């Protein structure tokens, strides 16, 4: 019976054949222990000299790390094993004896491992992290589809900046200037005017040199946009979404969380609603904490976000930032025009902002003024202004950075562990 490692629980006491790779091996006299993986999980195969043929015993001895083979054996339950099961090997068939593998069980530096990312993916830790990433992506689709959203794909090559900034990767689209997208938000606003509730999931690029554990040059963003939705409703969607992601990972990825050593008691506290503090309150707090490098009107840096988040066991919203530090499309607070109806969601444990969101300006005349203030004279912004001319409505949205959210959920030291492959740009400026 052919089976995968994830399926062996259905074959206790029965003989199965598994196509696998050798992750590690140790021996003790007349017993060889083979740590096997097949992409669905890891299991130990126990080879007893007196229960296999001489040929199979010798094949097992010759196996090197990452050699490929078919293993046949009887499944037995073993609660001491990480997977809860072991395989008593009855025969094996070598497919290939691997050459000397560069990633050994000893410690390696992150730079070395990222240079060998195509092979590092095979390790139990990376296997667990990327399975959690897959669960977060699946949960994202489930959450938004269950709440009446549809997925719309924005372009990756755009004619302008979504934020009105110059931190863009420039290229030529035949005889026109084009840029790698830094956000799909503006396009999601157009889609929301057609479908009501939409979301996108795709790559985003930021042309900012950074060498911190929080930043990537290329990353993936989930960006929902909702028509007839105000700032308060927007915050509720955000906290319910993040809480759902964590709950789904806890429910479906216990073995993966154990493999990476994540303290799940911290994740079990993540339930909506989340606490909120205003930007004004955050400034007062930072001043009391001894931060002399921050004044009202400044944007927060990583140390400031960390100091705020450390006072909470769950994500915290910082709301109503000054107008001058936020994007041109954010709606002013109707009670004071020096701040906008926005929020950043800061993850606990020092992981910083995982969501940025706001209510968007829906008034045509105010948006025209913002165009003047931000010098948005490029014709490529004309279509965005037209959204306020034809049936404008209150609308809001947000963007969640996938890799930073996963780094927090997994409790990782470095965000680069969350990406399947090292993008060229991230290898130049990690």
C-alpha positions in Angstrom: 0.0 0.0 0.0 1.5 3.3 -1.1 1.1 6.2 1.4 2.4 9.5 2.5 3.8 10.2 6.0 0.8 12.4 6.8 -1.5 9.4 6.0 0.3 6.7 8.1 -2.1 7.3 11.0 -4.7 5.5 8.9 -2.5 2.4 8.5 -1.5 1.4 12.1 -0.3 -2.2 12.0 -0.3 -2.3 8.2 2.5 -2.3 5.7 3.0 0.8 3.6 5.5 2.1 1.0 6.6 5.7 1.3 8.6 7.6 -1.3 11.0 9.7 0.8 14.3 11.4 1.4 16.8 10.8 4.2 16.9 13.8 6.5 19.3 12.3 9.0 20.6 8.9 10.1 22.1 7.3 13.2 22.9 3.8 14.2 23.3 1.7 17.3 24.8 -1.7 16.7 22.3 -3.8 14.8 19.7 -1.0 14.5 19.7 1.9 12.1 17.4 4.9 12.6 16.4 6.7 9.5 14.8 10.1 9.7 12.6 10.3 6.6 10.7 13.1 5.0 8.4 13.1 2.0 7.0 16.7 1.9 4.0 15.9 4.0 5.9 15.3 7.2 8.7 13.5 9.0 8.8 10.0 10.4 11.5 7.7 11.8 12.2 4.4 10.0 13.7 1.7 12.3 15.9 -0.9 10.4 16.6 -4.0 12.5 19.4 -6.1 11.1 17.7 -9.4 11.8 14.5 -8.4 10.2 15.7 -7.2 6.8 17.8 -8.8 4.1 21.5 -8.4 4.0 21.1 -6.3 0.8 18.6 -4.0 2.5 20.8 -3.6 5.5 23.8 -2.6 3.4 21.6 -0.2 1.4 20.6 1.5 4.6 24.2 1.8 5.7 25.2 3.5 2.4 22.5 6.1 2.5 23.7 9.7 2.8 21.8 12.8 3.9 19.1 13.7 1.3 19.4 10.3 -0.6 16.1 9.4 -2.1 14.4 6.0 -1.6 11.3 4.0 -1.3 10.8 2.6 2.2 8.4 -0.3 3.0 7.5 -1.0 6.6 4.9 -1.6 9.2 3.3 1.5 10.8 3.2 1.5 14.6 2.1 4.1 17.1 4.8 5.6 19.3 3.9 8.6 21.4 7.6 9.4 22.0 8.0 10.1 18.3 7.4 13.7 17.1 4.8 12.5 14.6 3.3 10.0 17.0 4.2 7.1 14.7 7.2 5.1 13.6 7.9 2.7 10.7 9.5 -0.7 11.3 11.3 -1.2 8.0 10.9 -4.4 6.1 12.6 -3.4 2.8 13.9 -0.4 1.0 14.8 0.6 -2.5 17.4 3.3 -3.1 16.6 5.7 -5.9 19.7 7.9 -5.6 22.6 8.2 -3.3 23.0 12.0 -2.7 26.3 13.7 -3.0 27.8 15.4 0.1 25.0 17.7 1.3 26.1 21.3 2.1 23.6 21.8 4.9 24.6 19.4 7.7 22.9 19.0 11.1 25.4 21.4 12.6 24.7 25.1 13.1 24.9 27.4 10.1 24.7 31.2 9.8 21.6 32.8 8.3 23.5 34.2 5.4 24.9 30.8 4.4 21.4 29.3 4.7 19.8 32.0 2.6 22.4 31.4 -0.1 21.3 27.7 0.0 17.6 28.6 0.4 16.6 26.1 -2.4 18.0 23.3 -0.1 17.2 24.9 3.3 13.5 24.5 2.5 13.9 20.8 3.2 14.7 21.3 6.9 12.1 20.5 9.5 12.0 24.1 10.8 11.6 25.6 7.3 9.1 22.9 6.4 7.0 23.9 9.5 7.2 27.7 8.8 6.1 27.4 5.2 3.3 25.1 6.2 2.1 27.7 8.6 2.4 30.3 5.8 0.2 28.1 3.7 -2.3 27.8 6.5 -2.4 31.7 6.9 -3.0 32.0 3.1 -5.8 29.4 3.2 -7.4 31.1 6.2 -7.2 34.5 4.4 -9.2 33.2 1.5 -11.7 31.4 3.8 -12.2 34.5 6.0 -12.9 36.9 3.1 -15.0 34.6 1.0 -17.0 33.7 4.1 -17.6 37.4 4.7 -18.8 38.2 1.2 -15.6 39.5 -0.4 -14.4 38.6 -3.8 -10.7 38.5 -4.9 -9.6 41.0 -7.6 -6.0 41.1 -8.9 -4.4 44.5 -9.3 -1.6 45.1 -11.8 2.1 44.6 -10.7 3.4 47.2 -13.2 1.7 50.5 -12.6 2.0 54.0 -14.0 2.2 55.8 -10.6 2.7 55.5 -6.9 -0.1 54.3 -4.6 1.3 56.4 -1.8 2.4 59.4 -3.7 6.1 58.7 -2.8 9.3 58.3 -4.8 10.4 55.0 -3.2 9.6 53.1 -6.3 11.4 50.6 -8.6 11.4 52.3 -12.1 11.3 50.5 -15.4 10.3 51.3 -19.0 7.1 49.9 -20.4 8.0 50.4 -24.1 8.1 54.2 -24.3 6.4 54.9 -21.0 7.6 55.1 -17.4 6.4 52.3 -15.2 6.9 51.1 -11.7 6.7 47.9 -9.7 3.6 48.2 -7.5 4.0 49.1 -3.9 0.3 48.5 -3.2 -2.9 47.4 -5.0 -5.0 49.7 -2.8 -6.1 52.3 -5.4 -7.2 49.6 -7.8 -9.1 47.9 -4.9 -11.0 51.1 -4.3 -12.2 51.0 -7.9 -13.1 47.4 -7.6 -15.0 48.1 -4.3 -17.2 50.6 -6.2 -18.2 47.7 -8.5 -18.4 44.8 -6.1 -18.8 46.3 -2.6 -16.3 44.1 -0.8 -13.1 43.0 -2.4 -9.6 41.9 -1.5 -6.3 41.4 -3.3 -3.3 39.2 -2.5 -0.1 39.8 -4.4 3.5 41.0 -4.3 4.5 44.5 -3.4 7.8 46.3 -3.7 9.5 49.0 -1.7 12.6 50.7 -3.0 14.0 51.4 0.5 17.4 50.0 1.6 16.8 48.3 5.0 18.8 45.7 7.0 16.4 44.9 9.8 14.7 41.8 10.8 11.3 43.4 10.0 11.8 44.5 6.4 11.8 43.0 2.9 12.1 44.8 -0.4 9.6 42.4 -2.0 6.8 41.0 0.1 3.2 39.9 -0.2 0.2 42.0 0.8 -3.4 41.2 1.6 -5.5 44.3 0.8 -9.3 44.4 1.5 -11.4 47.3 0.5 -15.0 47.9 1.5 -17.7 50.3 0.2 -20.2 51.8 2.7 -17.7 51.2 5.5 -16.4 53.7 8.0 -13.3 53.8 10.2 -14.9 51.9 13.1 -16.3 49.1 10.9 -12.9 48.8 9.3 -11.1 48.3 12.6 -13.6 45.5 13.5 -12.9 43.6 10.3 -9.1 43.9 10.9 -9.2 42.5 14.4 -11.6 39.7 13.5 -9.4 38.8 10.6 -6.2 38.7 12.6 -7.8 36.7 15.4 -9.1 34.2 12.9 -5.7 33.7 11.3 -4.2 32.9 14.7 -7.0 30.6 15.7 -6.7 28.7 12.4 -3.0 28.2 12.9 -3.5 27.0 16.4 -6.2 24.6 15.3 -4.4 23.2 12.3 -0.7 23.6 12.8 0.1 22.3 16.3 2.9 20.0 15.2 4.5 22.8 13.1 4.3 25.3 16.0 5.9 22.6 18.2 8.7 22.0 15.6 9.7 25.7 15.7 9.4 25.9 19.5 6.7 28.5 19.4 5.1 29.4 22.8 1.5 28.9 21.9 0.2 30.3 25.2 1.0 33.7 23.8 -1.1 33.0 20.7 -4.0 31.7 22.7 -4.5 35.2 24.1 -5.2 36.6 20.6 -8.9 37.3 20.6 -10.9 40.3 19.3 -11.5 43.0 20.3 -8.0 44.5 20.4 -7.0 47.5 22.6 -6.7 50.9 21.0 -4.7 54.1 21.8 -4.7 57.3 19.9 -1.5 58.8 18.4 -1.8 61.6 21.0 -1.8 59.0 23.8 1.1 57.2 22.2 3.2 60.3 22.1 2.5 61.0 25.8 3.4 57.5 26.7 6.7 57.5 24.8 7.6 60.8 26.4 7.0 59.3 29.9 9.1 56.3 28.8 12.1 58.6 28.2 12.0 58.8 24.4 13.4 62.3 23.6 13.6 61.7 19.8 9.9 61.9 19.1 7.6 64.9 18.9 4.0 65.3 17.9 3.9 65.1 14.1 6.7 62.6 13.8 6.1 59.1 12.5 7.1 56.2 14.7 10.2 54.1 14.2 10.7 50.5 15.2 11.9 51.4 18.8 8.8 53.4 19.4 6.4 50.7 18.1 8.2 48.1 20.2 7.9 50.2 23.3 4.1 50.7 22.8 3.5 47.0 21.9 5.4 45.7 24.9 2.7 47.0 27.1 0.1 44.7 25.6 -0.2 40.9 25.3 -2.2 41.2 22.1 -2.1 43.4 19.0 -2.9 47.1 19.7 -4.3 49.7 17.4 -2.7 53.2 17.3 -5.3 55.5 15.7 -5.6 59.0 14.3 -2.1 59.8 13.1 -1.2 63.4 12.0 -2.3 64.2 8.5 1.1 65.2 7.4 2.7 61.8 8.0 0.1 59.7 6.2 -1.0 59.2 2.6 -2.9 61.7 0.5 -6.1 59.6 0.3 -6.8 59.3 4.0 -10.0 60.9 5.3 -9.5 63.7 7.9 -11.2 63.2 11.3 -14.4 65.3 11.1 -13.7 66.7 14.6 -10.1 67.9 13.8 -8.4 68.2 10.5 -4.9 67.8 11.7 -5.3 64.0 12.1 -6.8 61.3 9.8 -9.1 58.4 10.4 -6.5 55.7 10.2 -4.8 53.0 12.4 -1.7 50.9 12.5 -2.0 47.5 14.1 1.1 46.7 16.1 1.9 43.1 16.9 3.2 42.2 20.4 6.7 40.7 21.1 8.5 43.4 19.2 7.2 42.6 15.7 5.9 46.0 14.9 3.2 47.1 12.4 1.4 44.2 10.7 -1.6 46.2 9.3 -2.0 49.8 8.1 -5.5 51.0 7.2 -7.8 54.0 7.0 -11.1 55.4 5.8 -10.5 57.0 2.4 -11.5 60.4 1.3 -14.8 60.2 -0.6 -15.4 63.9 -1.2 -14.4 65.1 -4.7 -13.5 68.7 -3.8 -11.3 67.6 -0.8 -9.6 65.0 -3.0 -8.9 67.7 -5.6 -7.2 69.8 -2.9 -5.1 66.8 -1.8 -4.0 66.4 -5.4 -2.8 70.0 -5.3 -1.1 69.6 -1.9 0.8 66.4 -3.1 1.4 67.7 -6.6 -0.4 64.8 -8.2 -0.5 66.3 -11.7 0.4 63.1 -13.5 -2.5 62.0 -15.9 -2.1 58.5 -14.5 -4.0 59.6 -11.4 -7.0 60.9 -13.3 -8.9 57.7 -13.1 -8.6 57.6 -9.2 -10.1 61.1 -9.0 -13.0 59.9 -11.2 -14.1 57.4 -8.5 -15.3 60.5 -6.5 -17.2 61.8 -9.4 -19.5 58.9 -10.2 -21.4 57.6 -7.1 -18.8 58.2 -4.4 -19.5 56.5 -1.0 -17.8 56.2 2.4 -15.2 53.4 2.0 -12.3 52.0 4.0 -9.6 49.4 3.7 -6.3 48.1 5.0 -3.2 46.1 4.0 -1.6 43.3 6.0 2.0 42.3 5.3 2.0 38.6 5.0 5.6 37.9 5.9 5.6 40.2 9.0 2.4 38.6 10.3 3.8 35.1 9.8 7.1 36.1 11.6 5.0 37.2 14.6 2.7 34.2 14.6 5.8 31.9 14.4 7.9 33.9 16.8 10.8 34.1 14.3 14.1 36.0 14.8 14.2 37.1 11.1 11.5 37.8 8.6 13.5 36.2 5.8 12.6 32.8 7.2 9.0 33.3 6.0 9.8 33.6 2.3 10.0 30.4 0.1 12.9 31.7 -2.0 15.3 34.6 -1.6 14.3 37.3 -4.0 17.3 38.9 -5.7 16.5 42.3 -4.1 16.2 40.8 -0.7 19.6 39.1 -1.0 21.2 42.5 -1.9 19.5 44.4 0.9 18.1 41.9 3.4 
